[in-house]
Amino acid sequence: MRTAYSVETVRAAERELMARLPEGALMVRAAAGLAAVCAGLLARRPGRVYGSRVVLLVGPGDNGGDALYAGARLARRGAGVTAVPMDPARMHAGGLAALRAAGGRVAQAVPQRADLVVDGLLGIGGRGGLRPAGAALAERIPPGVPVVAVDLPSGVDADTGEVAGPAVTADVTVTFGAYKPGLLIDPGASRAGAVHLVDIGLELPEPEVEALQHADVAGLLPEPTASSDKYRRGVVGIVAGSAQYPGAAVLAVAGALRGGAGAVRYVGPAADSVLARYPETLIGPGRVQAWVIGPGLGEGRAGEVADVLAGDAAVLVDADGLRGLDPAALRARTAPTLLTPHAGEAAALLGVPRESVEAGRLAAVRRLAERYGATVLLKGSTTLVASGGVRAVRVNPTGTPWLATAGSGDVLSGLAGSLLAGGLSGADAGSVGAYLHGLAARRTGGPLLAHQVAEALPAAWQDTTRP
């Protein structure tokens, strides 16, 4: 599992470690890791590191110092290294001396011929995007030249992934000690490229953000045993669809049938459409371990939502089912409750403009989870899963923009509901469901249709469990 930590947490761990180390030792460790990644990228060239041209964009803080010390290491290996400062009077003194001693030079303009650019303009404490001097340097990065960001791309908010102004887009980011949330959450994540973590010896507490990997998902997936029958494996009920949206019911059932539950029960007006496509489906009310309610319901069915929430089974609420939810009623539930809004629905649940949710997705999903006492899966370019009272927010790493298509959310709801019926917690069902959903979409490619995502789920499931 990838774990990410806030700037405050990382800074505290750095201070504790620096108190036990000789002065400058932590920067030496970071620079060594950065230089190694840069050398690896340069080594792919025919001329390798020796003779390559490296440009350092250097800010005034420790981030710039890391770039300068790494540049000195590359210069000692025969690279031609040029440092371009954002503010010449505020360059890291020790790093600058090391670079000059190794044969590097300082220039006032970004050379237009380079084999690699190192972005050391802003560190993890930067807020609000690049200022004009830094933005001017970033704009002069030669087109097509690989960019390596130091700790995170300059202009990206390390704690949230927000980009509030000009920012660097990197091909590779070398981050020190720990992942930062902004490297895992869009739009920051989409600017980070491939992320390399350099261990510098930090001792860290429980993370603020975490991202499942294949092995984590494989360990959570419900697997039948020799004594399993369809009821022991769990039954998921689907309340979805309407005369206007019968396809939502079909797609939710499609996801549920591939989510590991032993049986899927459908209740609603689209039974004929569901049975025509999936004759395995049970029709009508009955005992279930989890309900999925909301996809394609349309208006005027709040009573059905209230009845389902009044029961003692786990419940996933999506789409039209999210309208007018009572926070007190949800907080009073003892069974797991999973809400799966997109940004517009989340904004309605919080009573704020949609733009505020989109601008601060991490804060929004945490507020929703606390307000409703539930697990909340906030859909979007980066899907986030938060539970009230739980510190860590889960980030889904498998999403793809091709999932922005009609019906894909219905498939996700059915899949996550099936995992709930199989015994997973709300957080596990939501994050595992999102992971498999994204993986299936990647296998399908694009442009894709929602039913293709459902059909690719068994292969995605096998991908996570294959040795």
C-alpha positions, 0 to 999 in steps of 0.5 A: 500500500502506498501511504502519503503524509501531510507537509506538517507530518513530514516536516515534524519527522524531518526535524526529529531525524535531523536532530540525530544526524550531522548537519546537512546529512538529510539533504545529502541523502535526498540529493543522492537519491535524486541524482541516481534517478536522473542518472538512470534516465540519462543512461537511456541516451546513446551518450549516457550520463557523460556529456549530457546536458542537465538544466537545474531550475533552482528556487531559494529553499531546500528544494533548490538545494537538493537540485544543486547537490544532485547537479553536483553529483551529475557534474562529477560524472561528466554531465554538463550542468547549468543552474538557472536561479529563480532569485540569484541572491537566494540560492542555497549556499552549500549546494551552489558551492558544491555545484561550482566545485564539480564544474557546474555553472550558473546562467540567467536564462534557460538553455534551449538545448538540454537532455534533462530538466530538474524542477527545484523551484518550489518545495512541499511548503509552496502554496498557490501556484508558481509566482511570476519569476518561477512561472517564467522559468517553467514556461521556458522549459524546452519542448520535449525535454524530460522533466524531473520534479524535486519532491513534487512538481512546483506549483502543486499543493502537496497536501491536496493536489490542488493547482491554483496557478501556473505549475510544472508538469513533470515526467518523473517526480522524485519524492523524499521520505514519504508520498505526499497527498498531492502526488496521489490526488488529481490534478497534482497526480496528473502532473507528477508523472512516474513517482519514485520514493527515496527512503531517507529514514523518516519515522512516520505515524498513521498516514493521512492518505493511502492507495491500495495496490494489487496485493492489498486488493487481493487480500481483501477480495472475498473468496468462496470456500469448500463450504460456501453456498450462494447465501453464505457468499452474500446476497445483494439487493438492487433497487434501481431503474425506472421507466425513464432509466431502465438501463441503470438497473441493468448496469447496476445488476451487471456490476453486482453479478461480478462482485463476488456475492452469491446472488443478486436480487432486483426490486424495481420496475425494470425487472423485464429488462434485467431478466432479459439480460441476466436470467441469474437475477432473483426478482422481488423482495427478500433477505439480503446482506446489502442493498444498493439503492439509487441508480436511475430511480428518478424522482418521487421515490424517497420513501423507498430510500428511507425504508432501505435505510431503516433496515439492518443491512449494509446500504450503498446509496447512489445517484437519485437516492442521495437526494434529501438524505437526513444526516441524523438518520444516517448517523443513527444506523449501526450497519455500514452505509456507503454513499457514492456521489459525484462532485455535483451530488456532493455539493448538494449534500454539503449545501455548497457550490459544486466548484468548491467541491471540485477545488477541494476534493480531499476536504469535501470527502472528509466533511461528507464522511463526518457530517453523515457518519458514513463512508463516502466514495467521491467519484471523479478524476481521482476517486476518494474514499473516506470514513467518519472518524478514520484519519486516512482517506483512500485514493484510487490509483487505477482510474481513467478519464474514459470512465466519464461515460454514461452508466459507468457509475451504475456498474461501480455501485453494483460492484461495491454493493456486492462486495458489501454483501460479501462482508467487506466494510464500507471503506474496503468495499468502496476502495476495492470496487473503485480499484477493480472498476478502474482496472477493468476500464483500463483493460477495455481501453477507450472509448468504452461503454459501461457494459464493457467495464462490467464484462471486464471485471472478472479479468480485472479481479484475476489480475489482482490475484495472479502471482 
